[in-house]
Amino acid sequence: MAIPEVNRQQARGRPPASSTRPPVRARIRLRQLLRVTSVACGIQFGWALQLSLLTPYVQELGIPHQWASIIWLCGPLSGLLVQPLVGHMSDRCTSRLGRRRPFIVAGAVSIIVAVLIIGHSADIGWLFGDTEASRPRAIVAFVFGFWILDVANNVTQGPCRALLADLTGKDHRRTRVANAYFSLFMAVGNVLGYATGSYSGWFKVLPFTMTAACGVDCANLKSAFFLDVIFIAVTTYVSVLAAKEVPLGSVEMSTASHEERPEHSGGNAEEAFLWELFGTFRYFSGTIWIILFVTALNWIGWFPFLLFDTDWMGREIYGGQPNEGANYNSGVRMGAVGLMLNSIVLGITSVLMEKLCSKWGAGFIWGVSNIVMALCFLSMLILSYVTDHMDYIGHDLPPAGIVIAALLIFSILGFPLAVSSFSFLQKII
C-alpha cells in the first residue's frame, strides 16, 4: 500500500509542502488600481502649469531671457541625484505606513509649499521692500520655490512608480494595466493643466489673488496654483488611501516578497546605486551607444522646446515682450493651447504605441519620430523667419494662418514626444 506524500514528509520530519508554501498575494482590483494611479493626474497638472507659465513669469519678474534657462537646471540635477537617493531610501523605509506612501505624501506637501511660494513671490518681495521697477527679493523667493518644486516633483514620481510595481508584483498583466492607467492620468493632467494655463480670467474667479504687488498676469498664475494645490491634495489623498501597503519587515511583507526577490548565496546583496550604474557602460555594444547618442541629441532639442514653447509663441508669433503690452501674454496663453493639443496627440499616440510597434517595428517608429521632430523644429525656424519679415510685429495680432501653423506644429510634436518618452531601448535591441 502506497504511503501518502503528506505522511512521507511527516515521517521524514518535514512539514507538508502546502504548509511551507507562502500564501499567494491577492490580485489587486482594477478599481483600486485606478484610485492609486490618480496621483499622476495631480502631479502632471502641476508640471503642465510649470512648463507653460513659469518661463514667461520669471521674465516678468525681471530675470533676463538668456538667464531664464539657468533656473531650470534644477530639474535634470535633481532627477540625477534625488530620484536614485529617494528610491534607495524608500526601498528600506520601515514606516508603519509602508515604504512608498511616506515619500509620496512628503513630496506632495513639498509641492504644495513650493507652488504657494512661487505664486506669492511678488507679494513676498513687496513685503520685504521691492518696488515695481526692481524686484530682486521676489526673484529670490521665486527661485527658492522653483527649486523646491523641482526636487519635490522628483521625490514624488519615483515612489509613485515603485508603488505600482509593489502592488502588482509578478502579475505582468496588472503591471501593464497599472502603467496604462498611470499614463492615462498623466495625459489628463497635462490637458487640464495646459487648459488652465491658457485661460486668462482666473483672477475674476479668485479676485483676492490681485494685490498691490500682483497684477492680472500674476493673479492668474497665483489662481492656477491654488487650483493645483486643491488638485494635488485630492489626488494624493485618494491614491494614498487606496494603496494598501504592508510595512517592511512584517510577516506579511516577508511572505509576499518571498517569490519576488531572487536568492543570493552570499547573504543580502546591496541594491545597485548611482555610482554602480556607471560600471555597466563597459558592457554596452556599439549599437547601444549609437542609440544613446541619438537619444541625447533628441533631448538637447526637446528641452529648449519644453522650456520656451509658450515664450516662443509670445515673442516670435505674437511679436510681444514681457511687461510690454498684451501681445506677449496673448501668445503665452495661445502657446498653452498648443501644448494642450500636443498632450492630446501624445496621449493618443501612447495608447496606440504597442500596435504601431507590432505592425511597423519599434526601430522604424523611432526613426520616423526623429525625422518628424527635426522637420517640426525646422518649421518653427522657418515660421520665425516669416514672422520677422511681416509688418504686424509689435502692433497687431498675428494673422490666423500663422497662429494655426504654429498650433499645428505644436500638435504634431506630440507624436515624437510620445515616442521619446516611451521605453524603446529594449524593443529596438
Secondary structure, DSSP 8 states (H G I E B T S, - for coil): ----HHHHHHHTT---HHHHS--------HHHHHHHHTHHHHHHHHHHHHHHHHHHHHHHTT--GGGHHHHTTHHHHHHHHHHHHHHHHHHT---TT-SSHHHHHHHHHHHHHHHHHHHTHHHHHHHTT--SS--HHHHHHHHHHHHHHHHHHHHHHHHHHHHHHHHHTT-HHHHHHHHHHHHHHHHHHHHHHHHHHH-S-HHHHSGGG--SS--HHHHHHHHHHHHHHHHHHHHHHHHHHH-----TTSHHHHHHTTTTS---TTSS-----HHHHGGGGGG--HHHHHHHHHHHHHHHHHHHHHHHHHHHIIIIIS--BTTBSSHHHHHHHHHHHHHHHHHHHHHHHHHHHHHHHHHH-HHHHHHHHHHHHHHHHHHHHHHHHHHHTSTTTTTS---HHHHHHHHHHHHHTHHHHHHHHS--HHHH-
